[in-house]
Amino acid sequence: MTKWDYDGPILEIENLSISFFTRLREIPAVMDFSCVVQPGEAMGLVGESGCGKSTVALGIMQDLGVNGRIVGGSIRFKGRDLCTMTEAELRQIRGSEIAMIYQEPMASLNPAMKIDRQLMEVPMIHEGVSADKAREMARRVIEDVKLPDPDRILRSYPHQLSGGQQQRVVIAMALMSKPSLLILDEPTTALDVTVEAAIVDLVKELGEKYGTSMLFISHNLGLILETCDRITVMYSGEAVETGSVAEVFEHMRHPYTQALFRAIPLPTADKHARPLRAIPGNFPLPHERPPGCNFGPRCDYFEAGRCDGGDVPMFPVPGDARHETRCLRFAEIDWDAPPPVEAATEEVEIGGPVLGVERLRKYYEVAANALFGGRNRKVVKANEDITFTAHESETLAIVGESGCGKSTFAKVLMGLETATDGKILLDNREIQSIPIEERDTRTIASIQMVFQNPFDTLNPSMTVGSQIMRALEIFGVGRTTAERRARMLELLDLVKLPREFATRMPRQLSGGQKQRVGIARAFAGGARIVVADEPVSALDVSVQAAVTDLLMEIQRTEKTTLLFISHDLSIVRYLSDRVLVMYLGHVVEIGSTDQVFAPPYHPYTEALLSAVPIADTKVRKRHVVLEGEIPSAMNPPTGCPFQTRCRWKDSVPGGLCEREVPPAREMADGHRIKCHLAEDILRRMEPVIEIAAE
């Protein structure tokens, strides 16, 4: 039988159970999991970290390592049970008929081999074609994944490509043998939102072109809506709901699915009137699952004596032949009832200016050949002419792609770098030229940072309490150890962690709990400004909601100015009062959240908004493709920094965009756009995101 003459389901997983065996115990990672993927169908697999999504994928690949074992059920690929195949048979299928794309592209690329050799290996090994034929196939597939200058790409080593280009090469490699099943494990998590949008478009287009079936693993429900036909929601090792994407999004029938949607910032969410609703409680450890329904302890509809009475099977949902749920009470619940009203919060009155930034520049001088210390030196313009004011109790979001200068600005503000030119005023005191080692304690305590990865910011050998007390000691808070201990316990209360966590080590905490400790430490010295650099991007959806609301609650009580650095415009729309959009070191747009999310837009803002995946079937989004890579800050384009990627450039006569940097123009009170487009063109722009009437 060839790979093309099978007309049944491509993938059939039935009652699959996978366990990992340690010296202490068997740890069940996946239990009673079933899933069917038809030819040409894209199935989305969603759920929180640790729910078993990637374990299912590794089970399909029969790559569970020495400790992992399939202890029940079957995985059939085109009718053949993968669990009974020999290693030789599996080698024939892996990479040829079943291909997998991982989250980190460099995990799949050999850093010592050029791209052409890595791509050529696939057909040469699996199909026995000649080197010349394989090179021709490699060039064709590089064109298919829309990489510019295919010959240059093929001659390059992986490190010479950007993250988005590396991921496209990995997709090309996976498609070289035209597999029947493509497994994508969080393939866009590490990429910018604009690159993510291009990769998603590419995956959909290639899936249709090659007729490939897909299993798309993601925690991003918006991505699943844009890419998949069907969805399976996982919780704690089990499938809890499955059905068509439209059916599950519009008529969900499991409390966990409903809780996930209530925890994500959809366009209709309002941080004051309709705050996000975090899922209560914690995700159970695999060896500490509750009796009965795994979601029971966190469920709004839990019924003692019934929901915890025994294993819960999957039930068919009337109305859709392939919609199922693992809920005993799904027929009794009023799914159209509005969510429980969270305590609405009063809008905080924005105070006076706390931070003023005036024409700030940060340049780096680097050797043109830094590895060998060449004589020629080039200037990297990381920040160029940044001007804005931030006020007390205000949340100002700073958004843009990687390399736009967001983190460089944060470093200058924190004193980790000093400015090349311009001013930074903290309560009217200039601090732009004072490195952190020369700053006084009050200034250091006034500007604190919450980092992206909570795992890297805590000392693994110190207890939680001692780390917070160390910060208090540095900031000069409390005269005695007893006073600092009392304040430390108050800070644990502030971030809603139990006081007994003071004696725990960081390894005993979850990601969300570690981030709360980082927030407690940032507020230890009474910070005036907190710079939150992607503080929730490494966390699960439900934990994101809890940490986001926690930041806002503390901000309300402490009257802190929050600078929220992010590329996730959904959370920015929900959280921020004002938005500053950066591109290649320039502020290209700044205004209130309502102003920035509605036309007129800077062309770059328009593309950013279009790239955001939104998990709402009522939202209509205009499709704007941002072509090309972000230019190097070492060799920026002349004129407008965005002109090399701008779809509106031809509307400006006389090549002005290529000659002159545009001035910042006031479009409305507080709304500035840096663009050469005529004002009437800007004002005629159509909305990118529209919400359909109920």
Beta strands, then each sheet from edge to edge (+ up, - down):
strand 1: 11-21
strand 2: 26-37
strand 3: 42-46
strand 4: 68-77
strand 5: 80-81
strand 6: 98-101
strand 7: 181-185
strand 8: 213-217
strand 9: 230-235
strand 10: 238-244
strand 11: 315-316
strand 12: 324-325
strand 13: 353-367
strand 14: 377-391
strand 15: 395-399
strand 16: 421-426
strand 17: 429-430
strand 18: 447-450
strand 19: 529-533
strand 20: 561-566
strand 21: 578-583
strand 22: 586-592
strand 23: 619-621
strand 24: 664-668
strand 25: 671-674
strand 26: 689-691
sheet 1: 2+ 1- 4+ 5-
sheet 2: 6+ 7+ 8+ 3+ 9+ 10- 12+ 11-
sheet 3: 14+ 13- 16+ 17-
sheet 4: 18+ 19+ 20+ 15+ 21+ 22- 25+ 24-
sheet 5: 23+ 26-
end
